[in-house]
Amino acid sequence: MDVYLPIANLSVNGFYIVMLGGLTGILSGLFGVGGGFLTTPLLIFYGIPPTVAAASAATQVTGASVSGVLAHRKRNGVDYRMGLVMVGGGIVGALLGALLFRLLQSIGQIDVVINVLYVVMLGTIGGLMAREAVEALWPRKGATKQPRKRRHHPLVANLPMRWRFYRSGLYISPLAPLILGVLVGILTMLMGVGGGFILVPAMLYLLGMSGNVVVGTSLFQILFVTMVTTMTHALTTKAVDIVLAGLLLLGSVMGAQFGTQIALKAKPELLRLILAGIVILVALRMLYGLGIEPDEIYTVSPL
């Protein structure tokens, strides 16, 4: 089923795009990540221009996050106060990212920067996830497994103006989640990611949040930041392909519900190991793409 994408200016197989959206939705429900960190690279591999892939993936991540938040809300798994602080930071970050996006686009380096960011981020995150999963599945002989005490990082503890976040069980400064939100907003704008692959570990190991609200709160923040990112892209870069985003959304909304059900039954360590393997393979493929000569050396873009 061929479908024409007006902004990307090419025809694609609609079924493949819907399936890709479904994969992203499953990841969203399983891990609390928007899934854009895999959607954008896979769209680039398929032949979608990086700028269109990043902008449209942010739109699709919004749909996956809505479905995921509703599923976690039923289990009281969302800290709305913490989420709103990170949303505020994320909106500021998205606006800063828009300025940076336009600057890199004006000098013709945005495609290269997107690819390099993905290689660095996916390689790092994939390696850390794989190590943690392997240690959990196959602990070293003689090593006693000590339960990790949930506490926030010393840098977070020293920040002023503490607030109580009751659902997360924390008494910390709102500056920490605010700064985290700004960082994720910039990445969302540049890379079309939800930022959950940074948010979830940071919320656990830096902020010290309770594990039962991390995924839902991450999706809550991703939902609003990707909405702002989509509108900003539509008004400034004009890179959002509504047909591509619609096909991705169709798959992701269904996939998120399916992923949430899998998360309740599957072994978390094994799931993390599988995800880490996928992430590392995508990073290696993008690294390979940076080192070979493209099929079309020169491209023409409208001013």
Secondary structure as UniProt FT lines:
FT   STRAND          2..5
FT   TURN            6..9
FT   STRAND          10..13
FT   HELIX           14..31
FT   HELIX           36..46
FT   HELIX           50..73
FT   TURN            74..76
FT   HELIX           80..106
FT   TURN            107..108
FT   HELIX           110..137
FT   TURN            141..142
FT   HELIX           154..157
FT   STRAND          163..165
FT   TURN            166..169
FT   STRAND          170..172
FT   HELIX           175..191
FT   HELIX           196..205
FT   HELIX           211..235
FT   TURN            236..237
FT   HELIX           242..265
FT   HELIX           268..291
//
